[in-house]
Amino acid sequence: MYLVGTTKGLYKIDKEANLLCDKEDVYDFTLKNNDFYICSTESGVILNGKTILNESCWKFYELDGQLIASVEGPKLYLINKERIKELIDLRDEGKKRGWSFPHSEYAHITDFAQYNGKIIASVEEGNLLFGDITSLKPLDFFNDSHNLLVKDHLYIATAYGLYLTDDLINYSLITKGYFHGIEDLGNAIIAQEMSEFPLMMYEGGKLTRMGIKLPRPTFGTNAIAKVDDENIVYSTTSFYEINIKNLNFRKIVDIPMTRRVKVL
């Protein structure tokens, strides 16, 4: 079973699409201790159908069993049911460094990863951040960053290309393009670009575009999720199951434009 956050609500995908929550622009979602949380840019953080934080929400992150919400600012909040605690407010830092987002006054944190014992976070649009969750500090890398993946390197999917680094000082551009989703498939990584042939495989230092034509993702679409090392799902305005090894793919259903897809 799969869950897909879209521009028009949250869907459960099995053999068909079942609408679980409508009217929201759902950028993220999670089930924690039998409570269902939705991260919406329109209504903020929603717990079991009730808005508990009315600030534009972009991403959830679980750290040491605790749920963190990334909202515009960038700001981070610790969420425990209706108990909410601000962890960090980076609005002043963003103004000083020229962070921006075209659809809001403030930038936001788009993704998190653990790297060398610390947290690394990506900002749209701004500096990469590094440190403890309550004391993240800017690195020199400035970009319109979307997603992070730690494997043999730290990979950064941005609006201007796919990058990697080993030391958070030197950054290598693998290829130009507008990238969002990125997944670890064991011996390779797969990344999603804004294209009619959106899937690209990076293996052994070589990047290959996969010859599968699919509905094109748009801005803000995290279209891929790993099932196992040979299979992924891909979701934009249609939902597909794809076998990466033999390039077989199967359309399941049409849905509104995807924001994020997850495998349960």
Secondary structure as UniProt FT lines:
FT   STRAND          2..6
FT   TURN            7..8
FT   STRAND          9..13
FT   STRAND          17..22
FT   STRAND          26..32
FT   TURN            33..34
FT   STRAND          35..40
FT   TURN            41..43
FT   STRAND          44..47
FT   TURN            48..49
FT   STRAND          50..53
FT   STRAND          57..63
FT   TURN            64..65
FT   STRAND          66..71
FT   STRAND          75..80
FT   TURN            81..82
FT   STRAND          83..89
FT   HELIX           91..97
FT   TURN            102..103
FT   STRAND          107..115
FT   TURN            116..117
FT   STRAND          118..124
FT   STRAND          126..131
FT   TURN            133..134
FT   STRAND          137..143
FT   STRAND          145..150
FT   STRAND          154..158
FT   STRAND          162..165
FT   STRAND          171..175
FT   STRAND          179..184
FT   STRAND          189..193
FT   STRAND          199..203
FT   TURN            204..205
FT   STRAND          206..209
FT   TURN            219..220
FT   STRAND          224..228
FT   TURN            229..230
FT   STRAND          231..235
FT   STRAND          238..243
FT   TURN            244..247
FT   STRAND          248..254
FT   STRAND          258..263
//
